[in-house]
Amino acid sequence: MLLLRDHGTKSLADVLEYAIGYAEDGHAPVERVGETVETVRRLFEEEWPSSAEVYLRGGPGGGEPPRTGELLRNPALAATWRRLLAEAGAGAGDVGRGEAGSGSGWRRSRPPVRCGGPAS
């Protein structure tokens, strides 16, 4: 958040748009994610129960890891990002720039850092 605030060229909504879509609508995990999840099943079940709800279908205690090609969804994460957008001022119509786009929000008014020579 600090890097986006201080050096970003996109709004918070732009940055989170695709992440929210993948979390809500799902994405196909990489080929061996199910095998990897299975190797740490105990940790998911005992230490990370909220992650077990996502990565072990059915949750802790007998859920199955994702299969190749199966869509993996995380609606709770999408809801968290939507709340973050709402609190950052998404309802004001200009996410990341404060009330009604006044520029007084969480993003600083400094220009982004440019690499590779002087700014034009």
DAFENNOR-V101018 format. One line per field, one symbol per residue. ss: DSSP state (h for helix, s for strand, l for the rest). psi: psi as a letter, one per 30 degrees, with the letter a starting at -180 (. if undefined). burial: I if it has 24 or more other ideal C-beta (glycine too) atoms within 12 Angstrom, else O. A space follows every 10 residues. Layout:
BEGIN
ss->???
psi->???
burial->???
END
This chain:
BEGIN
ss->lhhhhhhlll lhhhhhhhhh hhhhhlssll llhhhhhhhl hhhhhhllhh hhhhhsslll lllsslllll ssllhhhhhh hhhhhhhhlh hhllllllhh hlllllllll llllllllll
psi->eeeeeeflfl leeeefeeee eeeefllkll egeeeeeefg eeeeeefiee eeeefjkfal hflklklkfk kklifeeeee eeeeeeffge fffikggakh gfggafklgk llkkkglkk.
burial->OOOOOOOIOO IIIOOIOOOI OOIOOOOOIO OOOIOOIOOO IOOIIOOOOO IIOIIIOOOO OOOOIIOOOO OIIIOOIIOO IIOIIOOIII OIOIIIIIOO OOOOIIIOOO OOOOOOOOOO
END
